């Protein structure tokens, strides 16, 4: 069994996340790359004491970037995995 602090890395604060949380009662979290939907749902339920109805997973691939200081060198930004968590009607997560 994995610990919840290892599964959930951080809460994503973006315009899309704010819109989803206010309108559809969905929240976006950045999660560990090796977890599945069931582990994410159990971690959210245990951490925030809410009921999770659905979890969608997004694998974001890192972008290729060119370096300005080192000519010809190509690097990559980090890849990440995000989970969009839908909660039961009436449940809310107070982040701040």
DSSP file (Angstrom, degrees, kcal/mol; ACC not computed):
  #  RESIDUE AA STRUCTURE BP1 BP2  ACC     N-H-->O    O-->H-N    N-H-->O    O-->H-N    TCO  KAPPA ALPHA  PHI   PSI    X-CA   Y-CA   Z-CA
    1    1 A X              0   0    0      0, 0.0     2,-0.2     0, 0.0     0, 0.0   0.000 360.0 360.0 360.0 136.2    0.0    0.0    0.0
    2    2 A X        -     0   0    0      1,-0.1     2,-0.2     2,-0.0     5,-0.0  -0.646 360.0-111.8 -95.1 153.2    1.3    3.4   -0.9
    3    3 A X    >>  -     0   0    0     -2,-0.2     4,-1.4     1,-0.1     3,-1.0  -0.525  21.7-122.3 -82.3 151.6    0.9    6.5    1.3
    4    4 A X  H 3> S+     0   0    0      1,-0.3     4,-2.4     2,-0.2    -1,-0.1   0.814 111.6  58.0 -66.1 -30.2   -1.4    9.3    0.3
    5    5 A X  H 34 S+     0   0    0      1,-0.2    -1,-0.3     2,-0.2    -3,-0.0   0.729 108.1  47.9 -73.3 -18.6    1.5   11.9    0.3
    6    6 A X  H <4 S+     0   0    0     -3,-1.0    -2,-0.2     1,-0.1    -1,-0.2   0.763 114.1  46.5 -85.4 -28.8    3.3    9.7   -2.2
    7    7 A X  H  < S+     0   0    0     -4,-1.4    25,-2.2     1,-0.2     2,-0.6   0.948 112.0  48.4 -77.9 -51.4    0.3    9.4   -4.5
    8    8 A X  E  <  +A   31   0A   0     -4,-2.4    23,-0.2    23,-0.2    -1,-0.2  -0.822  60.0 175.8 -97.9 117.2   -0.9   13.0   -4.6
    9    9 A X  E     -     0   0A   0     21,-2.6     2,-0.3    -2,-0.6    22,-0.2   0.937  59.2 -31.5 -85.0 -52.3    1.9   15.5   -5.4
   10   10 A X  E     -A   30   0A   0     20,-1.4    20,-3.1     2,-0.0     2,-0.4  -0.988  55.9 -99.7-161.9 165.8    0.0   18.8   -5.6
   11   11 A X  E     -A   29   0A   0     -2,-0.3     2,-0.5    18,-0.2    18,-0.2  -0.795  40.3-126.3 -91.2 133.3   -3.2   20.5   -6.5
   12   12 A X        -     0   0    0     16,-2.1     2,-0.8    -2,-0.4    16,-0.3  -0.710  18.0-160.9 -86.3 124.4   -3.2   22.2   -9.9
   13   13 A X        +     0   0    0     -2,-0.5     2,-0.3     4,-0.1     3,-0.0  -0.863  37.6 128.6-108.1  97.7   -4.1   25.9   -9.8
   14   14 A X  S  > S-     0   0    0     -2,-0.8     4,-2.0     1,-0.1     5,-0.1  -0.849  71.1-102.3-137.5 172.7   -5.1   26.9  -13.3
   15   15 A X  H  > S+     0   0    0     -2,-0.3     4,-2.2     2,-0.2     5,-0.2   0.898 122.8  51.2 -65.5 -40.0   -8.1   28.6  -15.0
   16   16 A X  H  > S+     0   0    0      1,-0.2     4,-2.5     2,-0.2    -1,-0.2   0.909 109.4  50.2 -63.7 -41.5   -9.4   25.3  -16.2
   17   17 A X  H  > S+     0   0    0      1,-0.2     4,-2.2     2,-0.2    -1,-0.2   0.881 110.2  50.1 -65.0 -38.1   -9.2   23.8  -12.7
   18   18 A X  H  X S+     0   0    0     -4,-2.0     4,-1.9     2,-0.2    -1,-0.2   0.898 111.8  48.1 -66.9 -39.8  -11.0   26.8  -11.2
   19   19 A X  H  X S+     0   0    0     -4,-2.2     4,-2.4     2,-0.2     5,-0.5   0.920 112.6  48.1 -65.8 -44.5  -13.8   26.5  -13.8
   20   20 A X  H  X>S+     0   0    0     -4,-2.5     4,-1.6     1,-0.2     6,-1.5   0.904 112.7  48.4 -63.3 -41.4  -14.2   22.7  -13.2
   21   21 A X  H  <5S+     0   0    0     -4,-2.2     4,-0.4     4,-0.2    -1,-0.2   0.878 116.6  41.4 -70.1 -36.1  -14.3   23.1   -9.4
   22   22 A X  H  <5S+     0   0    0     -4,-1.9    -2,-0.2    -5,-0.2    -1,-0.2   0.878 128.3  26.7 -79.5 -36.1  -16.9   25.9   -9.4
   23   23 A X  H  <5S+     0   0    0     -4,-2.4    -3,-0.2    -5,-0.2    -2,-0.2   0.886 134.1  22.2 -94.2 -43.7  -19.2   24.5  -12.1
   24   24 A X  T  <5S-     0   0    0     -4,-1.6    63,-0.2    -5,-0.5    -3,-0.2   0.389  94.1-118.5-111.9   2.0  -18.8   20.7  -12.2
   25   25 A X      < +     0   0    0     -5,-0.6    62,-2.0    -4,-0.4     2,-0.3   0.899  68.6 136.6  59.1  42.9  -17.5   19.9   -8.7
   26   26 A X  E     - B   0  86A   0     -6,-1.5     2,-0.3    60,-0.2    -1,-0.2  -0.932  36.9-161.0-120.4 145.8  -14.3   18.4  -10.3
   27   27 A X  E     - B   0  85A   0     58,-2.3    58,-3.3    -2,-0.3     2,-0.5  -0.958  10.1-139.4-129.5 145.0  -10.7   18.9   -9.0
   28   28 A X  E     + B   0  84A   0     -2,-0.3   -16,-2.1   -16,-0.3     2,-0.4  -0.905  22.6 177.3-110.0 127.8   -7.4   18.4  -10.7
   29   29 A X  E     -AB  11  83A   0     54,-2.4    54,-3.0    -2,-0.5     2,-0.5  -0.959  29.7-128.4-125.8 144.5   -4.4   16.9   -8.9
   30   30 A X  E     -AB  10  82A   0    -20,-3.1   -21,-2.6    -2,-0.4   -20,-1.4  -0.837  40.1-174.5 -88.9 128.3   -0.9   16.1  -10.1
   31   31 A X  E     -AB   8  81A   0     50,-2.6    50,-0.6    -2,-0.5   -23,-0.2  -0.686  30.3 -78.3-122.2 170.6   -0.3   12.4   -9.1
   32   32 A X    >   -     0   0    0    -25,-2.2     3,-1.1    -2,-0.2    -1,-0.1  -0.342  39.5-123.3 -66.8 150.4    2.6    9.9   -9.1
   33   33 A X  T 3  S+     0   0    0      1,-0.2    -1,-0.1    -2,-0.0    49,-0.1   0.675 104.9  55.0 -71.3 -17.5    3.3    8.3  -12.5
   34   34 A X  T 3  S+     0   0    0      2,-0.0     2,-0.2   -27,-0.0    -1,-0.2   0.169  87.0  97.2-106.0  18.5    2.8    4.7  -11.2
   35   35 A X    <   -     0   0    0     -3,-1.1     2,-0.2   -28,-0.1    -4,-0.1  -0.696  56.1-146.6-106.6 160.8   -0.7    5.0   -9.7
   36   36 A X     >  -     0   0    0     -2,-0.2     4,-1.9     1,-0.0     5,-0.2  -0.551  35.9 -89.6-114.7-177.5   -4.1    4.0  -11.1
   37   37 A X  H  > S+     0   0    0      1,-0.2     4,-2.5     2,-0.2     5,-0.2   0.867 121.9  53.1 -62.7 -39.6   -7.6    5.4  -10.7
   38   38 A X  H  > S+     0   0    0      1,-0.2     4,-2.3     2,-0.2    -1,-0.2   0.918 109.5  47.7 -65.8 -43.8   -8.5    3.2   -7.7
   39   39 A X  H  > S+     0   0    0      2,-0.2     4,-2.0     1,-0.2    -1,-0.2   0.881 112.4  50.0 -64.7 -38.3   -5.5    4.3   -5.7
   40   40 A X  H  X S+     0   0    0     -4,-1.9     4,-2.4     2,-0.2     5,-0.2   0.926 110.6  49.7 -65.5 -44.3   -6.1    8.0   -6.5
   41   41 A X  H  X S+     0   0    0     -4,-2.5     4,-2.3     1,-0.2    -2,-0.2   0.913 112.2  47.1 -61.9 -43.9   -9.8    7.7   -5.5
   42   42 A X  H  X S+     0   0    0     -4,-2.3     4,-2.2     1,-0.2    -1,-0.2   0.880 111.9  51.1 -66.0 -37.4   -8.9    6.0   -2.2
   43   43 A X  H  X S+     0   0    0     -4,-2.0     4,-2.2     2,-0.2    -2,-0.2   0.914 111.9  46.1 -66.6 -42.7   -6.2    8.6   -1.5
   44   44 A X  H  X S+     0   0    0     -4,-2.4     4,-2.5     2,-0.2     5,-0.3   0.913 113.2  49.8 -65.9 -42.9   -8.6   11.5   -2.1
   45   45 A X  H  X S+     0   0    0     -4,-2.3     4,-1.2    -5,-0.2     5,-0.3   0.899 115.3  43.5 -63.1 -40.5  -11.3   10.0    0.0
   46   46 A X  H  < S+     0   0    0     -4,-2.2    -1,-0.2    -5,-0.2    -2,-0.2   0.852 117.7  44.1 -73.2 -34.3   -8.9    9.3    2.9
   47   47 A X  H  < S+     0   0    0     -4,-2.2    -2,-0.2    -5,-0.2    -3,-0.2   0.902 128.4  22.8 -79.7 -42.5   -7.2   12.7    2.7
   48   48 A X  H  < S-     0   0    0     -4,-2.5    -3,-0.2    -5,-0.2    -2,-0.2   0.451  96.1-125.1-108.1  -2.2  -10.2   15.0    2.3
   49   49 A X     <  +     0   0    0     -4,-1.2     2,-0.3    -5,-0.3    -4,-0.2   0.937  66.8 125.2  57.3  52.2  -13.0   12.9    3.7
   50   50 A X        -     0   0    0     -6,-0.3     2,-0.5    -5,-0.3    -1,-0.2  -0.804  64.4-106.4-129.6 170.7  -15.2   13.1    0.6
   51   51 A X        -     0   0    0     -2,-0.3    37,-2.2    37,-0.1     2,-0.5  -0.915  28.1-150.5-105.2 123.7  -16.9   10.6   -1.8
   52   52 A X  E     +C   87   0A   0     -2,-0.5    35,-0.2    35,-0.2     3,-0.1  -0.790  17.3 177.6 -93.7 129.5  -15.3   10.2   -5.2
   53   53 A X  E     +     0   0A   0     33,-2.5     2,-0.3    -2,-0.5    34,-0.2   0.753  66.8   5.9 -99.6 -30.2  -17.6    9.2   -8.1
   54   54 A X  E     -C   86   0A   0     32,-1.3    32,-3.0     2,-0.0     2,-0.4  -0.996  53.4-160.4-156.3 146.7  -15.2    9.3  -11.0
   55   55 A X  E     -C   85   0A   0     -2,-0.3     2,-0.4    30,-0.2    30,-0.2  -0.991   7.0-168.7-132.1 124.5  -11.5    9.7  -11.8
   56   56 A X  E     -C   84   0A   0     28,-2.5    28,-3.0    -2,-0.4     2,-0.4  -0.921  13.2-147.8-109.4 139.5  -10.0   10.6  -15.2
   57   57 A X  E     -C   83   0A   0     -2,-0.4     2,-0.4    26,-0.2    26,-0.2  -0.896  10.2-168.7-111.8 134.8   -6.3   10.3  -15.8
   58   58 A X  E     -C   82   0A   0     24,-3.2    24,-3.1    -2,-0.4     2,-0.7  -0.989   9.1-156.6-120.3 126.8   -4.2   12.5  -18.1
   59   59 A X  E     -C   81   0A   0     -2,-0.4     2,-0.6    22,-0.2    22,-0.2  -0.905  14.0-160.5-100.0 109.8   -0.6   11.6  -19.0
   60   60 A X  E     -C   80   0A   0     20,-2.6    20,-2.5    -2,-0.7     2,-0.3  -0.818   8.1-145.1 -95.6 119.0    1.1   14.9  -20.0
   61   61 A X        -     0   0    0     -2,-0.6    17,-0.1    18,-0.2    18,-0.1  -0.595  23.6-106.9 -83.2 142.2    4.2   14.3  -22.1
   62   62 A X        -     0   0    0     -2,-0.3     2,-0.2    15,-0.1    17,-0.2  -0.359  33.8-120.6 -68.4 146.6    7.1   16.7  -21.7
   63   63 A X        -     0   0    0     15,-0.2    14,-2.5    -2,-0.1     2,-0.5  -0.566  19.0-116.2 -88.5 151.9    7.8   19.2  -24.4
   64   64 A X  E     -D   76   0B   0     12,-0.2     2,-0.4    -2,-0.2    12,-0.2  -0.751  37.4-173.8 -85.0 130.1   11.0   19.5  -26.4
   65   65 A X  E     -D   75   0B   0     10,-2.7    10,-3.2    -2,-0.5     2,-0.4  -0.952  18.7-134.8-127.3 145.0   12.8   22.8  -25.8
   66   66 A X  E     -D   74   0B   0     -2,-0.4     2,-0.4     8,-0.2     8,-0.2  -0.772  23.7-123.5 -95.6 144.4   15.8   24.3  -27.3
   67   67 A X        -     0   0    0      6,-2.0     5,-0.3     3,-0.4     6,-0.2  -0.695  11.0-158.4 -87.1 136.9   18.5   26.0  -25.2
   68   68 A X  S    S+     0   0    0     -2,-0.4    -1,-0.1     1,-0.1     3,-0.1   0.806  92.5  44.2 -81.2 -31.0   19.3   29.6  -25.9
   69   69 A X  S    S+     0   0    0      1,-0.2     2,-0.7     2,-0.0    -1,-0.1   0.837 111.3  51.9 -86.1 -33.4   22.7   29.5  -24.2
   70   70 A X  S >  S-     0   0    0      3,-0.1     3,-1.6     2,-0.0    -3,-0.4  -0.891  87.8-135.6-107.4 107.0   24.0   26.1  -25.6
   71   71 A X  T 3  S+     0   0    0     -2,-0.7     3,-0.1     1,-0.3    -3,-0.1  -0.367  83.7   7.7 -66.2 132.5   23.6   26.1  -29.4
   72   72 A X  T 3  S+     0   0    0     -5,-0.3     2,-0.4     1,-0.3    -1,-0.3   0.330  93.7 129.6  83.7  -8.0   22.2   23.0  -30.8
   73   73 A X    <   -     0   0    0     -3,-1.6    -6,-2.0    -6,-0.2     2,-0.5  -0.658  39.9-162.8 -84.7 134.0   21.3   21.4  -27.5
   74   74 A X  E     +D   66   0B   0     -2,-0.4    -8,-0.2    -8,-0.2     2,-0.2  -0.964  11.7 176.6-117.9 130.5   17.8   20.1  -27.1
   75   75 A X  E     -D   65   0B   0    -10,-3.2   -10,-2.7    -2,-0.5     2,-0.3  -0.635  18.9-129.3-121.4-178.5   16.3   19.4  -23.7
   76   76 A X  E     -D   64   0B   0    -12,-0.2   -12,-0.2    -2,-0.2     2,-0.2  -0.978  12.0-129.0-133.9 145.9   12.9   18.3  -22.4
   77   77 A X        -     0   0    0    -14,-2.5   -15,-0.1    -2,-0.3     2,-0.1  -0.498  49.1 -82.2 -82.8 165.3   10.5   19.5  -19.8
   78   78 A X        -     0   0    0     -2,-0.2   -15,-0.2   -16,-0.1     2,-0.2  -0.399  38.4-129.5 -73.2 142.5    9.3   17.1  -17.2
   79   79 A X        -     0   0    0    -17,-0.2     2,-0.3    -2,-0.1   -18,-0.2  -0.546  30.8-173.9 -81.9 155.8    6.4   14.7  -18.0
   80   80 A X  E     - C   0  60A   0    -20,-2.5   -20,-2.6    -2,-0.2     2,-0.4  -0.944  22.3-134.8-147.3 168.0    3.6   14.5  -15.5
   81   81 A X  E     -BC  31  59A   0    -50,-0.6   -50,-2.6    -2,-0.3     2,-0.3  -0.997  22.0-168.1-128.9 129.9    0.4   12.7  -14.7
   82   82 A X  E     -BC  30  58A   0    -24,-3.1   -24,-3.2    -2,-0.4     2,-0.5  -0.889   8.4-153.4-120.7 149.8   -2.8   14.4  -13.7
   83   83 A X  E     -BC  29  57A   0    -54,-3.0   -54,-2.4    -2,-0.3     2,-0.7  -0.985   4.8-154.1-123.5 127.5   -6.1   13.2  -12.2
   84   84 A X  E     -BC  28  56A   0    -28,-3.0   -28,-2.5    -2,-0.5     2,-0.5  -0.906  20.5-161.1 -98.6 115.5   -9.4   14.9  -12.6
   85   85 A X  E     -BC  27  55A   0    -58,-3.3   -58,-2.3    -2,-0.7     2,-0.4  -0.868   6.3-156.9-107.3 122.7  -11.5   13.8   -9.7
   86   86 A X  E     -BC  26  54A   0    -32,-3.0   -33,-2.5    -2,-0.5   -32,-1.3  -0.834  14.7-153.0 -97.0 134.0  -15.3   14.1   -9.7
   87   87 A X  E     - C   0  52A   0    -62,-2.0   -35,-0.2    -2,-0.4     3,-0.1  -0.669  23.3 -92.7-106.5 161.0  -17.0   14.3   -6.3
   88   88 A X    >   -     0   0    0    -37,-2.2     3,-2.1    -2,-0.2   -37,-0.1  -0.320  58.9 -81.3 -66.1 151.4  -20.5   13.4   -5.1
   89   89 A X  T 3  S+     0   0    0      1,-0.3    -1,-0.1    -2,-0.0     3,-0.1  -0.329 119.0  20.9 -56.1 127.0  -23.1   16.1   -5.1
   90   90 A X  T 3  S+     0   0    0      1,-0.4    -1,-0.3    -3,-0.1     2,-0.2   0.108  96.4 113.1  99.5 -21.5  -22.8   18.2   -2.0
   91   91 A X    <   -     0   0    0     -3,-2.1    -1,-0.4   -40,-0.1     2,-0.3  -0.586  41.9-179.9 -83.3 147.7  -19.1   17.3   -1.3
   92   92 A X        -     0   0    0     -2,-0.2     2,-0.5   -44,-0.1    -4,-0.0  -0.983  23.9-139.5-144.8 153.4  -16.5   20.0   -1.6
   93   93 A X        -     0   0    0     -2,-0.3     2,-0.9   -72,-0.1   -44,-0.0  -0.976  11.6-154.6-115.1 121.5  -12.7   20.3   -1.1
   94   94 A X        +     0   0    0     -2,-0.5    -2,-0.0     1,-0.2     0, 0.0  -0.850  20.3 171.3 -95.5 105.3  -11.4   23.5    0.6
   95   95 A X              0   0    0     -2,-0.9    -1,-0.2     1,-0.2   -84,-0.0   0.933 360.0 360.0 -82.3 -49.8   -7.9   23.8   -0.7
   96   96 A X              0   0    0      0, 0.0    -1,-0.2     0, 0.0    -2,-0.1   0.440 360.0 360.0 -90.5 360.0   -6.9   27.3    0.5
